[in-house]
Amino acid sequence: MKYYVAGLAATLTFGAVGVAQAQMVGIATSNPGSIFHNIGTAVANAANEAGLNATIQPATSPNQFIPLVASGGIEFGVANLQEVNYALEGQEWFSGNANPDLRVATLIMPLVEAIFVRADSDIMTHADLRGLPMVDGYTAQQTILPQLDAIYATEGMSRADMVAVNVPSVVAGADAFIAGEAAGFIFAHGAGKVREADAAVGGLRALTVEPTDENLAVAREHWPVAFFHFLEAGSMPGVTEDGWYFAYPQLVFTHANAPDDVVYEMVKAIAEGTETLRATFPPFGAFDPQEHMVGDIGVSEYHPGAIRYFREAGLWQD
């Protein structure tokens, strides 16, 4: 691995007996087809294997379910670190609505994403998208706009250089591409929707970035936790050659009032359930508990139940 640099919508009550009686827990995810729905499904399966009774609750985007988790309306969610940090402090699209009770359960493998185009097109770089119709808007998933800006900035571009095709979400953006309404779409590598698009149009090409210090600096002006991640040719749909892609940390998160025992058991299930995680969602093959679960989380805090597990597993250093 190379680096550059579902559920219940009401608060559940847990007894003092802990999780021994297969307590019900919810995991908030994005819509089916999205990377976070795939991740949430895998996490739920690993949790169920470990004795938790976990179900997923899909929503349009983390914009909606991050505050729900923060308020205790559901126990866990899967999202990206930058958006959880914004929600915690009430910044960007969460402006004026801070969620100080958000807590990190665990980091997982990074989210690696790309702008995908048709493999039979003559679009070889992001610069080739100038003047073409390109997905934009993302009214229900505002996290995507600064990510697009970050990717375009690596080639001295902005979203204004394309003709906007406004969509509410990444899934809708992929559908617009499949329908021929846009020249490309942004999505996470490994997501089910990418495989669907790949089959629908007869092959995809994922556009790479140049992993320079200058490009990383301009990307982080738009997405502060960004880094670049290397993928080998053929490792994912659309990866037609070895190359570098825009990436950032993903996590399973919870809220400050979630019972310590429940968070402990969830984190333990993820750490020890790698076979189930990978069988459910193959990109978990890149997940290494020793390497990924504990790391720099910026302004966020780990939940005490998670810290308890990390200490027991020798992953935590005060």
MARMARVEX-501281 format. One record per residue (C-alpha): residue number from 1; residue in three letters; x, y negated, z negated. Coordinates in Angstrom, 3 decimals, padded with zeros to 6 digits, m for minus. Layout:
! residues N
<rec fise="NUM" lumro="ala" east="X" north="Y" up="Z"/>
...
This chain:
! residues 318
<rec fise="1" lumro="met" east="000.000" north="000.000" up="000.000"/>
<rec fise="2" lumro="lys" east="001.338" north="m003.397" up="001.002"/>
<rec fise="3" lumro="tyr" east="000.369" north="m006.797" up="m000.319"/>
<rec fise="4" lumro="tyr" east="001.462" north="m010.233" up="000.620"/>
<rec fise="5" lumro="val" east="002.640" north="m012.258" up="m002.269"/>
<rec fise="6" lumro="ala" east="m029.138" north="000.375" up="m008.819"/>
<rec fise="7" lumro="gly" east="m031.167" north="m000.678" up="m011.413"/>
<rec fise="8" lumro="leu" east="m033.293" north="m002.459" up="m013.931"/>
<rec fise="9" lumro="ala" east="m034.083" north="m006.167" up="m013.848"/>
<rec fise="10" lumro="ala" east="m034.937" north="m006.376" up="m017.531"/>
<rec fise="11" lumro="thr" east="m032.615" north="m006.387" up="m020.498"/>
<rec fise="12" lumro="leu" east="m032.087" north="m002.917" up="m021.904"/>
<rec fise="13" lumro="thr" east="m031.600" north="m002.208" up="m025.581"/>
<rec fise="14" lumro="phe" east="m029.025" north="000.321" up="m026.723"/>
<rec fise="15" lumro="gly" east="m029.104" north="002.165" up="m030.000"/>
<rec fise="16" lumro="ala" east="m026.179" north="002.753" up="m032.297"/>
<rec fise="17" lumro="val" east="m025.801" north="006.265" up="m030.961"/>
<rec fise="18" lumro="gly" east="m023.862" north="004.922" up="m027.969"/>
<rec fise="19" lumro="val" east="m024.057" north="006.656" up="m024.622"/>
<rec fise="20" lumro="ala" east="m024.262" north="010.250" up="m025.795"/>
<rec fise="21" lumro="gln" east="m027.959" north="010.372" up="m024.854"/>
<rec fise="22" lumro="ala" east="m027.391" north="009.167" up="m021.277"/>
<rec fise="23" lumro="gln" east="m028.474" north="005.576" up="m021.795"/>
<rec fise="24" lumro="met" east="m029.872" north="003.805" up="m018.741"/>
<rec fise="25" lumro="val" east="m027.677" north="001.061" up="m017.287"/>
<rec fise="26" lumro="gly" east="m028.197" north="m001.059" up="m014.198"/>
<rec fise="27" lumro="ile" east="m025.627" north="m002.162" up="m011.628"/>
<rec fise="28" lumro="ala" east="m026.447" north="m005.185" up="m009.472"/>
<rec fise="29" lumro="thr" east="m025.268" north="m005.026" up="m005.849"/>
<rec fise="30" lumro="ser" east="m025.768" north="m006.755" up="m002.523"/>
<rec fise="31" lumro="asn" east="m028.107" north="m005.350" up="000.127"/>
<rec fise="32" lumro="pro" east="m027.633" north="m001.894" up="001.715"/>
<rec fise="33" lumro="gly" east="m024.902" north="m001.972" up="004.351"/>
<rec fise="34" lumro="ser" east="m022.804" north="m004.448" up="002.405"/>
<rec fise="35" lumro="ile" east="m019.467" north="m003.657" up="000.784"/>
<rec fise="36" lumro="phe" east="m020.832" north="m004.361" up="m002.691"/>
<rec fise="37" lumro="his" east="m023.774" north="m002.013" up="m002.194"/>
<rec fise="38" lumro="asn" east="m021.315" north="000.713" up="m001.206"/>
<rec fise="39" lumro="ile" east="m019.085" north="m000.034" up="m004.188"/>
<rec fise="40" lumro="gly" east="m022.021" north="m000.181" up="m006.599"/>
<rec fise="41" lumro="thr" east="m023.328" north="003.159" up="m005.353"/>
<rec fise="42" lumro="ala" east="m019.920" north="004.757" up="m005.886"/>
<rec fise="43" lumro="val" east="m019.605" north="003.269" up="m009.375"/>
<rec fise="44" lumro="ala" east="m023.094" north="004.494" up="m010.277"/>
<rec fise="45" lumro="asn" east="m022.218" north="008.013" up="m009.119"/>
<rec fise="46" lumro="ala" east="m019.022" north="008.035" up="m011.189"/>
<rec fise="47" lumro="ala" east="m020.911" north="006.719" up="m014.212"/>
<rec fise="48" lumro="asn" east="m023.586" north="009.391" up="m013.839"/>
<rec fise="49" lumro="glu" east="m020.911" north="012.089" up="m013.611"/>
<rec fise="50" lumro="ala" east="m019.532" north="010.757" up="m016.907"/>
<rec fise="51" lumro="gly" east="m022.890" north="010.885" up="m018.702"/>
<rec fise="52" lumro="leu" east="m024.223" north="007.364" up="m018.220"/>
<rec fise="53" lumro="asn" east="m027.595" north="007.133" up="m016.494"/>
<rec fise="54" lumro="ala" east="m026.740" north="004.444" up="m013.959"/>
<rec fise="55" lumro="thr" east="m028.902" north="003.027" up="m011.190"/>
<rec fise="56" lumro="ile" east="m028.306" north="000.213" up="m008.711"/>
<rec fise="57" lumro="gln" east="m030.422" north="m002.849" up="m008.021"/>
<rec fise="58" lumro="pro" east="m029.724" north="m004.489" up="m004.646"/>
<rec fise="59" lumro="ala" east="m030.147" north="m008.223" up="m004.063"/>
<rec fise="60" lumro="thr" east="m029.369" north="m010.456" up="m001.100"/>
<rec fise="61" lumro="ser" east="m026.051" north="m011.650" up="m002.492"/>
<rec fise="62" lumro="pro" east="m023.953" north="m012.249" up="m005.616"/>
<rec fise="63" lumro="asn" east="m025.367" north="m015.815" up="m005.640"/>
<rec fise="64" lumro="gln" east="m028.509" north="m014.229" up="m007.029"/>
<rec fise="65" lumro="phe" east="m027.325" north="m011.414" up="m009.261"/>
<rec fise="66" lumro="ile" east="m024.263" north="m012.932" up="m010.968"/>
<rec fise="67" lumro="pro" east="m026.454" north="m015.243" up="m013.107"/>
<rec fise="68" lumro="leu" east="m028.791" north="m012.305" up="m013.801"/>
<rec fise="69" lumro="val" east="m025.915" north="m010.280" up="m015.235"/>
<rec fise="70" lumro="ala" east="m024.647" north="m013.308" up="m017.199"/>
<rec fise="71" lumro="ser" east="m028.036" north="m013.683" up="m018.868"/>
<rec fise="72" lumro="gly" east="m028.177" north="m010.007" up="m019.833"/>
<rec fise="73" lumro="gly" east="m030.919" north="m009.216" up="m017.311"/>
<rec fise="74" lumro="ile" east="m028.878" north="m006.271" up="m016.064"/>
<rec fise="75" lumro="glu" east="m025.774" north="m004.699" up="m017.567"/>
<rec fise="76" lumro="phe" east="m023.241" north="m004.697" up="m014.715"/>
<rec fise="77" lumro="gly" east="m022.589" north="m006.124" up="m011.290"/>
<rec fise="78" lumro="val" east="m020.016" north="m005.761" up="m008.529"/>
<rec fise="79" lumro="ala" east="m018.638" north="m008.860" up="m006.829"/>
<rec fise="80" lumro="asn" east="m015.419" north="m010.703" up="m006.093"/>
<rec fise="81" lumro="leu" east="m013.301" north="m012.422" up="m008.724"/>
<rec fise="82" lumro="gln" east="m013.406" north="m015.898" up="m007.186"/>
<rec fise="83" lumro="glu" east="m017.181" north="m016.067" up="m007.178"/>
<rec fise="84" lumro="val" east="m017.432" north="m014.810" up="m010.759"/>
<rec fise="85" lumro="asn" east="m014.921" north="m017.473" up="m011.805"/>
<rec fise="86" lumro="tyr" east="m016.951" north="m020.162" up="m010.025"/>
<rec fise="87" lumro="ala" east="m020.130" north="m018.932" up="m011.737"/>
<rec fise="88" lumro="leu" east="m018.426" north="m018.818" up="m015.129"/>
<rec fise="89" lumro="glu" east="m017.458" north="m022.495" up="m014.942"/>
<rec fise="90" lumro="gly" east="m020.412" north="m023.755" up="m012.900"/>
<rec fise="91" lumro="gln" east="m018.350" north="m024.761" up="m009.871"/>
<rec fise="92" lumro="glu" east="m019.022" north="m024.903" up="m006.121"/>
<rec fise="93" lumro="trp" east="m022.466" north="m023.411" up="m005.315"/>
<rec fise="94" lumro="phe" east="m023.006" north="m022.765" up="m009.049"/>
<rec fise="95" lumro="ser" east="m022.441" north="m026.481" up="m009.793"/>
<rec fise="96" lumro="gly" east="m024.294" north="m027.541" up="m012.928"/>
<rec fise="97" lumro="asn" east="m025.158" north="m023.938" up="m013.814"/>
<rec fise="98" lumro="ala" east="m022.242" north="m022.552" up="m015.808"/>
<rec fise="99" lumro="asn" east="m022.490" north="m018.929" up="m016.942"/>
<rec fise="100" lumro="pro" east="m020.089" north="m018.755" up="m019.921"/>
<rec fise="101" lumro="asp" east="m021.235" north="m015.268" up="m020.984"/>
<rec fise="102" lumro="leu" east="m019.788" north="m013.547" up="m017.910"/>
<rec fise="103" lumro="arg" east="m017.092" north="m010.986" up="m018.737"/>
<rec fise="104" lumro="val" east="m014.850" north="m008.741" up="m016.665"/>
<rec fise="105" lumro="ala" east="m015.230" north="m004.978" up="m017.100"/>
<rec fise="106" lumro="thr" east="m012.489" north="m004.003" up="m014.657"/>
<rec fise="107" lumro="leu" east="m010.784" north="m005.013" up="m011.476"/>
<rec fise="108" lumro="ile" east="m010.941" north="m002.472" up="m008.658"/>
<rec fise="109" lumro="met" east="m009.232" north="m002.261" up="m005.256"/>
<rec fise="110" lumro="pro" east="m009.040" north="m005.530" up="m003.327"/>
<rec fise="111" lumro="leu" east="m011.635" north="m006.533" up="m000.781"/>
<rec fise="112" lumro="val" east="m009.989" north="m006.722" up="002.640"/>
<rec fise="113" lumro="glu" east="m011.991" north="m008.422" up="005.350"/>
<rec fise="114" lumro="ala" east="m011.743" north="m009.604" up="008.920"/>
<rec fise="115" lumro="ile" east="m013.542" north="m011.316" up="011.727"/>
<rec fise="116" lumro="phe" east="m014.589" north="m008.558" up="014.132"/>
<rec fise="117" lumro="val" east="m015.141" north="m008.945" up="017.884"/>
<rec fise="118" lumro="arg" east="m015.898" north="m006.503" up="020.677"/>
<rec fise="119" lumro="ala" east="m012.918" north="m004.350" up="021.572"/>
<rec fise="120" lumro="asp" east="m013.635" north="m004.892" up="025.270"/>
<rec fise="121" lumro="ser" east="m013.582" north="m008.697" up="024.947"/>
<rec fise="122" lumro="asp" east="m010.611" north="m010.929" up="025.728"/>
<rec fise="123" lumro="ile" east="m010.676" north="m012.375" up="022.183"/>
<rec fise="124" lumro="met" east="m007.321" north="m011.446" up="020.667"/>
<rec fise="125" lumro="thr" east="m006.857" north="m014.155" up="017.998"/>
<rec fise="126" lumro="his" east="m009.028" north="m016.479" up="015.967"/>
<rec fise="127" lumro="ala" east="m007.968" north="m019.308" up="018.278"/>
<rec fise="128" lumro="asp" east="m009.744" north="m017.508" up="021.123"/>
<rec fise="129" lumro="leu" east="m013.058" north="m018.103" up="019.319"/>
<rec fise="130" lumro="arg" east="m012.894" north="m021.863" up="019.965"/>
<rec fise="131" lumro="gly" east="m016.085" north="m023.058" up="021.622"/>
<rec fise="132" lumro="leu" east="m017.813" north="m019.693" up="021.324"/>
<rec fise="133" lumro="pro" east="m020.973" north="m018.892" up="019.303"/>
<rec fise="134" lumro="met" east="m019.936" north="m017.687" up="015.864"/>
<rec fise="135" lumro="val" east="m021.864" north="m016.705" up="012.735"/>
<rec fise="136" lumro="asp" east="m022.196" north="m019.509" up="010.179"/>
<rec fise="137" lumro="gly" east="m024.618" north="m020.964" up="007.628"/>
<rec fise="138" lumro="tyr" east="m024.905" north="m018.108" up="005.106"/>
<rec fise="139" lumro="thr" east="m027.638" north="m019.843" up="003.122"/>
<rec fise="140" lumro="ala" east="m028.138" north="m016.792" up="000.897"/>
<rec fise="141" lumro="gln" east="m024.440" north="m015.943" up="000.629"/>
<rec fise="142" lumro="gln" east="m022.519" north="m019.185" up="000.281"/>
<rec fise="143" lumro="thr" east="m019.341" north="m017.393" up="m000.742"/>
<rec fise="144" lumro="ile" east="m018.732" north="m016.571" up="002.940"/>
<rec fise="145" lumro="leu" east="m018.280" north="m020.160" up="004.154"/>
<rec fise="146" lumro="pro" east="m015.024" north="m020.899" up="002.284"/>
<rec fise="147" lumro="gln" east="m013.725" north="m017.476" up="003.295"/>
<rec fise="148" lumro="leu" east="m014.344" north="m018.321" up="006.955"/>
<rec fise="149" lumro="asp" east="m012.658" north="m021.679" up="006.405"/>
<rec fise="150" lumro="ala" east="m009.676" north="m019.933" up="004.815"/>
<rec fise="151" lumro="ile" east="m009.252" north="m017.549" up="007.742"/>
<rec fise="152" lumro="tyr" east="m009.665" north="m020.259" up="010.386"/>
<rec fise="153" lumro="ala" east="m007.216" north="m022.511" up="008.541"/>
<rec fise="154" lumro="thr" east="m004.424" north="m020.008" up="009.157"/>
<rec fise="155" lumro="glu" east="m004.632" north="m021.040" up="012.824"/>
<rec fise="156" lumro="gly" east="m005.260" north="m024.743" up="012.230"/>
<rec fise="157" lumro="met" east="m008.979" north="m024.404" up="012.864"/>
<rec fise="158" lumro="ser" east="m012.249" north="m025.031" up="011.038"/>
<rec fise="159" lumro="arg" east="m015.826" north="m023.801" up="011.466"/>
<rec fise="160" lumro="ala" east="m016.523" north="m026.926" up="013.524"/>
<rec fise="161" lumro="asp" east="m014.422" north="m025.476" up="016.346"/>
<rec fise="162" lumro="met" east="m017.135" north="m022.885" up="017.095"/>
<rec fise="163" lumro="val" east="m020.830" north="m023.122" up="017.982"/>
<rec fise="164" lumro="ala" east="m022.699" north="m022.207" up="014.803"/>
<rec fise="165" lumro="val" east="m025.090" north="m019.255" up="014.834"/>
<rec fise="166" lumro="asn" east="m026.767" north="m019.680" up="011.462"/>
<rec fise="167" lumro="val" east="m027.512" north="m016.523" up="009.488"/>
<rec fise="168" lumro="pro" east="m028.439" north="m015.993" up="005.815"/>
<rec fise="169" lumro="ser" east="m026.034" north="m013.163" up="004.959"/>
<rec fise="170" lumro="val" east="m023.177" north="m010.985" up="006.228"/>
<rec fise="171" lumro="val" east="m025.567" north="m008.193" up="007.109"/>
<rec fise="172" lumro="ala" east="m027.663" north="m010.619" up="009.173"/>
<rec fise="173" lumro="gly" east="m024.449" north="m011.906" up="010.748"/>
<rec fise="174" lumro="ala" east="m023.496" north="m008.409" up="011.856"/>
<rec fise="175" lumro="asp" east="m026.998" north="m007.937" up="013.270"/>
<rec fise="176" lumro="ala" east="m026.656" north="m011.195" up="015.238"/>
<rec fise="177" lumro="phe" east="m023.370" north="m009.923" up="016.670"/>
<rec fise="178" lumro="ile" east="m024.876" north="m006.552" up="017.606"/>
<rec fise="179" lumro="ala" east="m027.735" north="m008.405" up="019.330"/>
<rec fise="180" lumro="gly" east="m025.238" north="m010.391" up="021.406"/>
<rec fise="181" lumro="glu" east="m025.990" north="m013.718" up="019.731"/>
<rec fise="182" lumro="ala" east="m022.447" north="m014.264" up="018.387"/>
<rec fise="183" lumro="ala" east="m018.949" north="m013.516" up="019.625"/>
<rec fise="184" lumro="gly" east="m017.853" north="m012.184" up="016.256"/>
<rec fise="185" lumro="phe" east="m018.833" north="m011.592" up="012.645"/>
<rec fise="186" lumro="ile" east="m017.079" north="m011.491" up="009.287"/>
<rec fise="187" lumro="phe" east="m017.291" north="m008.380" up="007.118"/>
<rec fise="188" lumro="ala" east="m015.282" north="m006.258" up="004.733"/>
<rec fise="189" lumro="his" east="m013.219" north="m003.403" up="006.147"/>
<rec fise="190" lumro="gly" east="m014.775" north="m000.057" up="005.401"/>
<rec fise="191" lumro="ala" east="m018.362" north="m001.236" up="004.981"/>
<rec fise="192" lumro="gly" east="m021.138" north="000.824" up="006.492"/>
<rec fise="193" lumro="lys" east="m022.358" north="m002.117" up="008.564"/>
<rec fise="194" lumro="val" east="m018.978" north="m002.370" up="010.307"/>
<rec fise="195" lumro="arg" east="m019.218" north="001.283" up="011.319"/>
<rec fise="196" lumro="glu" east="m022.743" north="000.634" up="012.593"/>
<rec fise="197" lumro="ala" east="m021.560" north="m002.343" up="014.666"/>
<rec fise="198" lumro="asp" east="m018.583" north="m000.361" up="015.955"/>
<rec fise="199" lumro="ala" east="m020.906" north="002.339" up="017.259"/>
<rec fise="200" lumro="ala" east="m023.483" north="m000.125" up="018.581"/>
<rec fise="201" lumro="val" east="m021.130" north="m002.115" up="020.833"/>
<rec fise="202" lumro="gly" east="m018.732" north="000.641" up="021.829"/>
<rec fise="203" lumro="gly" east="m015.824" north="m000.412" up="019.638"/>
<rec fise="204" lumro="leu" east="m014.582" north="m003.351" up="017.567"/>
<rec fise="205" lumro="arg" east="m011.350" north="m005.306" up="017.272"/>
<rec fise="206" lumro="ala" east="m010.437" north="m006.817" up="013.870"/>
<rec fise="207" lumro="leu" east="m008.546" north="m010.097" up="014.252"/>
<rec fise="208" lumro="thr" east="m005.367" north="m010.285" up="012.158"/>
<rec fise="209" lumro="val" east="m003.640" north="m013.148" up="010.330"/>
<rec fise="210" lumro="glu" east="000.027" north="m014.065" up="010.278"/>
<rec fise="211" lumro="pro" east="001.332" north="m013.395" up="006.714"/>
<rec fise="212" lumro="thr" east="003.423" north="m016.536" up="006.243"/>
<rec fise="213" lumro="asp" east="003.850" north="m018.640" up="003.118"/>
<rec fise="214" lumro="glu" east="002.293" north="m021.578" up="004.961"/>
<rec fise="215" lumro="asn" east="m000.777" north="m019.580" up="005.959"/>
<rec fise="216" lumro="leu" east="m001.241" north="m018.267" up="002.442"/>
<rec fise="217" lumro="ala" east="m001.059" north="m021.813" up="001.071"/>
<rec fise="218" lumro="val" east="m003.719" north="m023.161" up="003.451"/>
<rec fise="219" lumro="ala" east="m005.956" north="m020.139" up="002.878"/>
<rec fise="220" lumro="arg" east="m005.793" north="m020.679" up="m000.889"/>
<rec fise="221" lumro="glu" east="m006.929" north="m024.273" up="m000.453"/>
<rec fise="222" lumro="his" east="m010.304" north="m022.759" up="000.438"/>
<rec fise="223" lumro="trp" east="m010.178" north="m019.481" up="m001.562"/>
<rec fise="224" lumro="pro" east="m007.760" north="m019.739" up="m004.517"/>
<rec fise="225" lumro="val" east="m007.398" north="m015.992" up="m005.235"/>
<rec fise="226" lumro="ala" east="m006.633" north="m015.039" up="m001.608"/>
<rec fise="227" lumro="phe" east="m003.710" north="m012.898" up="m000.518"/>
<rec fise="228" lumro="phe" east="m002.834" north="m010.902" up="002.621"/>
<rec fise="229" lumro="his" east="m003.159" north="m007.120" up="002.865"/>
<rec fise="230" lumro="phe" east="m001.572" north="m004.754" up="005.398"/>
<rec fise="231" lumro="leu" east="m003.554" north="m002.056" up="007.232"/>
<rec fise="232" lumro="glu" east="m002.184" north="000.561" up="009.592"/>
<rec fise="233" lumro="ala" east="m003.637" north="001.066" up="013.053"/>
<rec fise="234" lumro="gly" east="m006.574" north="003.492" up="013.004"/>
<rec fise="235" lumro="ser" east="m007.092" north="003.281" up="009.235"/>
<rec fise="236" lumro="met" east="m010.462" north="001.512" up="009.603"/>
<rec fise="237" lumro="pro" east="m012.893" north="000.790" up="012.448"/>
<rec fise="238" lumro="gly" east="m011.576" north="m002.151" up="014.439"/>
<rec fise="239" lumro="val" east="m007.984" north="m001.857" up="013.240"/>
<rec fise="240" lumro="thr" east="m006.463" north="m001.259" up="016.657"/>
<rec fise="241" lumro="glu" east="m002.901" north="m002.100" up="015.611"/>
<rec fise="242" lumro="asp" east="m000.845" north="m002.527" up="012.445"/>
<rec fise="243" lumro="gly" east="m001.648" north="m005.908" up="010.957"/>
<rec fise="244" lumro="trp" east="m002.365" north="m008.194" up="008.031"/>
<rec fise="245" lumro="tyr" east="m005.792" north="m009.295" up="006.818"/>
<rec fise="246" lumro="phe" east="m007.381" north="m011.762" up="004.424"/>
<rec fise="247" lumro="ala" east="m008.008" north="m010.183" up="001.007"/>
<rec fise="248" lumro="tyr" east="m008.957" north="m010.964" up="m002.601"/>
<rec fise="249" lumro="pro" east="m009.730" north="m009.118" up="m005.871"/>
<rec fise="250" lumro="gln" east="m013.006" north="m007.306" up="m006.491"/>
<rec fise="251" lumro="leu" east="m014.384" north="m006.378" up="m009.870"/>
<rec fise="252" lumro="val" east="m017.083" north="m004.777" up="m011.941"/>
<rec fise="253" lumro="phe" east="m018.370" north="m007.394" up="m014.365"/>
<rec fise="254" lumro="thr" east="m020.749" north="m007.571" up="m017.305"/>
<rec fise="255" lumro="his" east="m021.894" north="m010.022" up="m019.976"/>
<rec fise="256" lumro="ala" east="m020.648" north="m010.945" up="m023.433"/>
<rec fise="257" lumro="asn" east="m023.539" north="m009.247" up="m025.252"/>
<rec fise="258" lumro="ala" east="m023.237" north="m005.888" up="m023.512"/>
<rec fise="259" lumro="pro" east="m022.532" north="m003.222" up="m026.161"/>
<rec fise="260" lumro="asp" east="m018.844" north="m002.425" up="m026.500"/>
<rec fise="261" lumro="asp" east="m019.457" north="001.328" up="m026.299"/>
<rec fise="262" lumro="val" east="m021.387" north="001.024" up="m023.040"/>
<rec fise="263" lumro="val" east="m018.709" north="m001.130" up="m021.382"/>
<rec fise="264" lumro="tyr" east="m016.006" north="001.210" up="m022.690"/>
<rec fise="265" lumro="glu" east="m017.770" north="004.240" up="m021.200"/>
<rec fise="266" lumro="met" east="m018.325" north="002.498" up="m017.863"/>
<rec fise="267" lumro="val" east="m014.669" north="001.474" up="m017.550"/>
<rec fise="268" lumro="lys" east="m013.557" north="004.960" up="m018.592"/>
<rec fise="269" lumro="ala" east="m015.878" north="006.508" up="m015.999"/>
<rec fise="270" lumro="ile" east="m014.364" north="004.341" up="m013.261"/>
<rec fise="271" lumro="ala" east="m010.785" north="005.072" up="m014.340"/>
<rec fise="272" lumro="glu" east="m011.343" north="008.817" up="m014.576"/>
<rec fise="273" lumro="gly" east="m013.849" north="009.215" up="m011.731"/>
<rec fise="274" lumro="thr" east="m011.635" north="008.480" up="m008.750"/>
<rec fise="275" lumro="glu" east="m012.623" north="011.679" up="m006.938"/>
<rec fise="276" lumro="thr" east="m016.308" north="010.770" up="m007.122"/>
<rec fise="277" lumro="leu" east="m015.610" north="007.167" up="m006.168"/>
<rec fise="278" lumro="arg" east="m013.646" north="008.222" up="m003.082"/>
<rec fise="279" lumro="ala" east="m016.140" north="010.892" up="m002.064"/>
<rec fise="280" lumro="thr" east="m018.954" north="008.334" up="m002.189"/>
<rec fise="281" lumro="phe" east="m017.080" north="005.443" up="m000.553"/>
<rec fise="282" lumro="pro" east="m013.782" north="006.331" up="001.159"/>
<rec fise="283" lumro="pro" east="m012.169" north="002.861" up="000.729"/>
<rec fise="284" lumro="phe" east="m011.849" north="003.792" up="m002.949"/>
<rec fise="285" lumro="gly" east="m008.942" north="005.864" up="m001.680"/>
<rec fise="286" lumro="ala" east="m006.986" north="002.612" up="m002.044"/>
<rec fise="287" lumro="phe" east="m007.982" north="002.307" up="m005.713"/>
<rec fise="288" lumro="asp" east="m005.231" north="003.071" up="m008.217"/>
<rec fise="289" lumro="pro" east="m006.440" north="002.634" up="m011.819"/>
<rec fise="290" lumro="gln" east="m002.883" north="002.176" up="m013.081"/>
<rec fise="291" lumro="glu" east="m002.215" north="m000.575" up="m010.563"/>
<rec fise="292" lumro="his" east="m005.540" north="m002.334" up="m010.144"/>
<rec fise="293" lumro="met" east="m007.723" north="m002.293" up="m013.274"/>
<rec fise="294" lumro="val" east="m005.840" north="m004.875" up="m015.328"/>
<rec fise="295" lumro="gly" east="m004.517" north="m008.031" up="m013.733"/>
<rec fise="296" lumro="asp" east="m004.680" north="m011.808" up="m013.568"/>
<rec fise="297" lumro="ile" east="m008.345" north="m012.810" up="m013.764"/>
<rec fise="298" lumro="gly" east="m007.852" north="m016.559" up="m013.996"/>
<rec fise="299" lumro="val" east="m010.441" north="m018.334" up="m016.161"/>
<rec fise="300" lumro="ser" east="m012.439" north="m015.168" up="m016.864"/>
<rec fise="301" lumro="glu" east="m012.126" north="m012.868" up="m019.898"/>
<rec fise="302" lumro="tyr" east="m012.188" north="m009.101" up="m020.230"/>
<rec fise="303" lumro="his" east="m015.007" north="m007.628" up="m022.317"/>
<rec fise="304" lumro="pro" east="m013.818" north="m006.172" up="m025.673"/>
<rec fise="305" lumro="gly" east="m015.155" north="m002.749" up="m024.711"/>
<rec fise="306" lumro="ala" east="m012.966" north="m002.789" up="m021.611"/>
<rec fise="307" lumro="ile" east="m009.930" north="m003.880" up="m023.586"/>
<rec fise="308" lumro="arg" east="m010.496" north="m000.977" up="m025.957"/>
<rec fise="309" lumro="tyr" east="m010.253" north="001.491" up="m023.074"/>
<rec fise="310" lumro="phe" east="m007.251" north="m000.228" up="m021.513"/>
<rec fise="311" lumro="arg" east="m005.387" north="m000.042" up="m024.819"/>
<rec fise="312" lumro="glu" east="m006.144" north="003.652" up="m025.183"/>
<rec fise="313" lumro="ala" east="m004.996" north="004.273" up="m021.600"/>
<rec fise="314" lumro="gly" east="m001.777" north="002.293" up="m022.056"/>
<rec fise="315" lumro="leu" east="m002.814" north="m000.318" up="m019.485"/>
<rec fise="316" lumro="trp" east="m003.139" north="m003.318" up="m021.788"/>
<rec fise="317" lumro="gln" east="m000.374" north="m005.660" up="m022.872"/>
<rec fise="318" lumro="asp" east="m001.323" north="m008.485" up="m025.214"/>
